[in-house]
Amino acid sequence: MVVVYPDDVWYSHVDEAGATITVALKIWRYDSQSGDRKLEQHEVDAPEWVTLLDVLDIVKDQVDGTLAYRKSCRMMICGSCGM
């Protein structure tokens, strides 16, 4: 189970591609074998138009490949990808 608490968001720099922000996330991680829970904090740079789902993808791709979560298809059917 992953529970995400968005923390602070601030502009880090602006370049030719546009403004980026640094996003800090606190993510509850659960170990199903031991039953232990721990709160992990991650900070990543992202485009200013980023959604929470996009930030989770960045964390999974660039920081912690063990992060697992469910996401929708991004086909604008249910709207959960716009959270």
C-alpha positions in Angstrom: 0.0 0.0 0.0 1.3 3.5 -0.9 -0.1 6.6 0.8 1.3 9.9 -0.5 1.4 13.2 1.3 2.5 16.0 -1.0 4.8 18.3 1.1 6.4 21.5 -0.1 6.5 22.6 -3.8 8.8 25.4 -4.9 10.3 26.7 -8.1 13.9 25.5 -8.5 14.9 27.0 -11.9 13.7 28.2 -15.3 15.3 27.2 -18.5 14.5 27.1 -22.2 12.2 24.1 -21.7 10.1 26.0 -19.1 10.0 26.2 -15.3 10.6 23.2 -13.1 9.6 22.7 -9.5 11.1 20.7 -6.8 8.4 18.4 -5.3 8.8 16.8 -1.9 6.7 13.7 -1.2 6.3 11.6 1.9 5.3 8.1 1.0 4.1 5.4 3.5 5.8 2.1 2.6 4.5 -1.3 3.9 6.4 -4.5 4.1 3.8 -7.3 3.7 6.2 -10.0 5.0 7.1 -8.3 8.3 4.1 -6.0 8.7 6.4 -3.0 9.2 5.5 0.5 7.9 7.9 3.4 7.3 7.6 6.9 6.0 10.0 7.7 3.2 10.7 11.2 1.9 11.7 11.9 -1.7 12.5 15.2 -3.5 12.4 15.3 -7.3 12.6 18.0 -9.9 9.6 18.1 -12.3 8.0 20.3 -14.9 5.7 23.0 -13.4 2.6 21.3 -15.0 3.2 18.0 -13.3 0.4 16.0 -11.6 0.8 13.8 -8.5 0.7 10.7 -10.7 3.5 12.1 -12.9 5.6 12.7 -9.7 5.1 9.1 -8.6 6.3 8.0 -12.1 9.4 10.1 -11.7 10.1 8.7 -8.3 9.6 5.1 -9.6 11.8 5.7 -12.7 14.6 7.8 -11.2 14.8 7.2 -7.5 13.1 4.0 -6.2 12.3 1.3 -8.7 10.6 -0.8 -5.9 7.7 1.7 -5.6 4.5 0.0 -6.7 1.1 1.6 -7.2 -1.9 1.3 -9.4 -2.6 3.9 -12.0 -5.2 4.3 -14.7 -4.7 4.3 -18.4 -4.6 8.1 -18.9 -7.4 7.9 -21.4 -9.5 10.6 -19.6 -12.2 8.1 -18.7 -12.3 8.1 -14.9 -10.2 11.1 -14.1 -7.9 9.5 -11.5 -4.8 10.4 -13.5 -5.5 14.1 -13.0 -5.2 14.0 -9.3 
